[in-house]
Amino acid sequence: MTQVRPARHLMRAKDLVDARYAEPITIDDLAAAAGLSRAHFSRTFTTTFGESPRAYLQTRRLERAASLLRHTDRPVAEICMMVGLTSVGSFTTSFARAYGLPPAAYRAAMPPAAVHARIPSCILGRDTRPRAVSRVGADSTPGEDGTSGPPVASGP
């Protein structure tokens, strides 16, 4: 059985949610993006994607919140606002329902955000590079320029 790809008009609405989940998006906005009436859009979206437009938007917001909880040290209330939700209590309830833990407990169960810090390879290579070992005899003293070996005579 071949799977039918969702119509472009529905994909436009879905892409709008994916791109602007943090903004106050309404079903009317999504229906307008799809070029459909609100009722027809909601029915078609639900039939095509298996969840209502509102549930899809909430899922995207909670997924982004989970990512921010794992990879940043931002406060839960700030993350709630960053993903487009306005009530920390509702956010906590929805998050716990979706992930099995409230946001703070979810974060506590993850490694600290510093573990996920990205260090450029040039810096990482510099700090992990082995130190140069001098092959000059042990009795040599550092020269004027900080290198090992006898000082170089200057002048006549």
C-alpha positions as CSV (number, residue, x, y, z in Angstrom):
1,M,0.0,0.0,0.0
2,T,1.5,3.3,-1.0
3,Q,1.4,6.2,1.4
4,V,0.0,9.5,0.1
5,R,2.1,12.6,0.9
6,P,0.2,15.3,2.7
7,A,-1.0,18.1,0.5
8,R,1.2,21.2,0.2
9,H,-1.4,23.4,1.9
10,L,-1.3,21.2,5.0
11,M,2.5,21.2,4.9
12,R,2.5,25.0,4.8
13,A,0.5,25.1,8.1
14,K,2.8,22.4,9.6
15,D,5.9,24.3,8.6
16,L,4.4,27.5,10.1
17,V,4.1,25.7,13.5
18,D,7.7,24.3,13.2
19,A,9.1,27.7,12.4
20,R,7.0,29.9,14.8
21,Y,6.1,27.6,17.7
22,A,7.2,30.3,20.2
23,E,4.7,32.9,18.8
24,P,1.1,33.0,19.7
25,I,-0.3,31.0,16.7
26,T,-4.0,30.4,16.4
27,I,-5.9,27.8,14.5
28,D,-7.2,30.6,12.3
29,D,-3.5,31.5,11.4
30,L,-2.8,27.9,10.4
31,A,-6.1,27.6,8.5
32,A,-5.2,30.8,6.6
33,A,-1.7,29.5,5.8
34,A,-3.4,26.4,4.4
35,G,-6.0,28.4,2.6
36,L,-8.9,26.5,4.3
37,S,-11.7,27.3,6.6
38,R,-11.0,26.7,10.3
39,A,-13.3,23.7,10.6
40,H,-12.2,22.0,7.4
41,F,-8.5,22.7,8.2
42,S,-8.8,21.1,11.7
43,R,-10.5,18.0,10.3
44,T,-8.1,17.6,7.4
45,F,-5.0,18.2,9.6
46,T,-6.2,15.7,12.2
47,T,-7.0,13.0,9.6
48,T,-3.6,13.5,7.8
49,F,-1.2,13.8,10.7
50,G,-3.0,11.8,13.4
51,E,-3.3,14.7,15.9
52,S,-5.1,18.0,16.1
53,P,-3.3,21.2,15.1
54,R,-3.4,22.4,18.7
55,A,-1.9,19.1,19.9
56,Y,0.8,19.3,17.2
57,L,1.7,22.9,18.3
58,Q,1.8,21.8,22.0
59,T,4.1,18.8,21.1
60,R,6.5,21.0,19.2
61,R,6.7,23.4,22.2
62,L,7.3,20.6,24.7
63,E,10.0,19.1,22.5
64,R,11.8,22.4,22.3
65,A,11.4,22.9,26.1
66,A,12.9,19.4,26.7
67,S,15.8,20.3,24.5
68,L,16.4,23.6,26.3
69,L,16.2,21.8,29.7
70,R,18.8,19.3,28.6
71,H,21.2,21.8,27.0
72,T,20.9,25.1,28.9
73,D,20.8,26.2,32.5
74,R,18.0,28.7,31.9
75,P,15.2,28.8,34.6
76,V,12.1,26.7,33.9
77,A,9.9,29.8,33.9
78,E,12.1,31.4,31.2
79,I,12.0,28.2,29.1
80,C,8.2,28.2,29.4
81,M,8.1,31.7,28.0
82,M,10.7,31.0,25.3
83,V,8.6,28.2,23.8
84,G,5.4,30.3,23.6
85,L,3.6,29.2,26.7
86,T,2.4,31.7,29.3
87,S,1.5,29.7,32.4
88,V,4.3,27.9,34.2
89,G,1.8,25.8,36.1
90,S,0.1,24.6,32.8
91,F,3.6,24.1,31.3
92,T,4.7,21.9,34.2
93,T,1.5,19.8,34.1
94,S,1.7,19.3,30.3
95,F,5.4,18.5,30.4
96,A,5.0,16.0,33.2
97,R,2.1,14.3,31.3
98,A,4.3,14.1,28.1
99,Y,7.7,13.2,29.7
100,G,6.7,11.5,32.9
101,L,8.6,14.0,35.1
102,P,8.1,17.7,35.9
103,P,10.6,20.0,34.1
104,A,12.9,20.5,37.1
105,A,13.1,16.7,37.7
106,Y,13.6,16.0,34.0
107,R,16.6,18.4,34.0
108,A,18.0,16.9,37.2
109,A,17.9,13.4,35.6
110,M,20.1,14.7,32.7
111,P,23.8,15.5,32.6
112,P,24.6,19.2,33.4
113,A,24.3,21.6,30.4
114,A,28.1,22.1,30.6
115,V,28.6,18.6,29.4
116,H,27.0,19.5,26.1
117,A,29.1,22.6,25.6
118,R,30.7,22.7,22.1
119,I,34.4,23.4,22.2
120,P,36.0,24.3,18.8
121,S,38.3,21.6,17.6
122,C,41.2,24.1,17.3
123,I,40.9,24.9,21.0
124,L,40.4,21.4,22.0
125,G,43.4,20.3,20.0
126,R,45.6,23.0,21.5
127,D,44.7,22.0,25.0
128,T,45.1,18.3,24.5
129,R,48.3,18.4,22.4
130,P,51.3,16.8,24.2
131,R,53.9,19.3,25.4
132,A,57.2,19.4,23.5
133,V,60.0,17.6,25.2
134,S,63.5,19.1,25.0
135,R,66.2,16.8,23.7
136,V,69.0,19.1,24.9
137,G,71.1,17.8,27.7
138,A,70.0,18.2,31.3
139,D,72.8,20.7,32.1
140,S,71.7,23.3,29.5
141,T,69.9,26.4,30.8
142,P,67.2,28.3,29.1
143,G,68.5,30.9,26.7
144,E,67.5,34.6,26.6
145,D,64.5,33.9,24.4
146,G,63.1,31.2,26.7
147,T,64.4,28.2,24.6
148,S,66.7,25.5,25.8
149,G,70.3,25.7,24.9
150,P,73.3,27.9,25.5
151,P,72.7,31.7,25.1
152,V,73.6,33.0,21.8
153,A,76.4,35.6,21.9
154,S,75.4,39.0,20.5
155,G,77.7,41.6,19.1
156,P,81.4,41.5,18.4
